[in-house]
Amino acid sequence: MIRAVFQQNNGKLCGFSVSGHAGYADAGADIVCAAVSSAVQLAANLITENFGETADVRAEDNTIACTLPQQAGNGVLVLEGLLAHLQCVSEEFPGTLQISVSEV
């Protein structure tokens, strides 16, 4: 199962961490893993490269994490979009993706 943990501060998203495998299909053919991986990569790239916002992005040991030092601008909007997208994927493919939002 993929685990996506979003962090929020005072009700505004400020980061995420995604890890695991969906287990929907064999490696290389898992459309859930592909959808999540692509969305997470797009979010991190939009925040850091296209919008030029400072963010701490780390990828290691089957986990990618992104933390915004400020809760302003387009970075928050990208995180909201990523959360909404992952919720849709989770609804369409039950049991493959666990999403939580925690206050930091």
N, C-alpha and C positions, 0 to 999 in steps of 0.2 A: 504494500500500500504506500502511496505517496502521502507525505505529511507536509502540509503547508501551514506555517505558523506566521501570522501577521502580528506586528506590534503596533500599538497605538498609544498616544499620549494625549490626554484630555480630549478623547474622542476623534482625534485625527491620526490617520495611519502614518507611521514613521519608519517602517521596515518590514522585512519578511525573511523567512528561511524556508527552503524547500528541500526535501530529501526523500530518498526511497525510490521504489519501483512500483508501478501500478499492478503488474501481474495480470494484465488483461490478455496479453498474448506473449509469444516467445520474443526474446530479445531481437531487436531489429524489425519487428512487425507489430509492436505495441503502439497503437494509435493514441492511447491515453498518455503514455510517456512522451510521445512525440508532441502532442498538443501542449502539455504542461511545459516541457523543455523549451519549446519554441516561444511560448508566451513569457516565460521567466527571462529568457535571453533577450527578447524584445524589450521587456520592461527595464532591465538593467542597462541595456544599450541606449534606450531613449533618455533615461534619466541622466546618464553620464556623458554620452556623446552628442546626442541631438539637442538636449536642453542645456547641456554644459553645467549641470548642477553637481556640487560636490557630494559624493556619496561613498560610503565604505562598502565595496563589493568584494566578496570573497567566494571562491569556488574551490572546494577541496573535499576529498573523501565522500563523493556522492551527495554533497550538500552545496547549495548556493545560497548566499545570504546577502542582503542589501539593507543598509541602514542610512537614512537621511539625517544629517546633523541638524537640519532646520525643517520645520513643518510648514513650508510655504512653497508657492510656485507650482510648476508642472509636475514635480516629483510626486507630490501627494495625489494628484489626479491620476498619474500613471499607476500608483499603488492601488487606488480605488478601482481602476479599470482591470488590473490584474486580479484582484479579489473577485470582482464580478464575473470575470471570465472563468476562473477556476471553480466558482460556485456552479456555473452552467455545466462545465465538464463533469463535476461531481454528480449533478442531478441526472445527466445523460448516461453516465457509467457508474452506477452505485457500487460502493464497496472498493473503489480503486483509489479514492482520494479523500483524505481527512483534512478538514480546514478548521483552524481555530484562530481566534483573535484575542490577544491578551494585552492588558494595560501595563505599560512600563513607567 
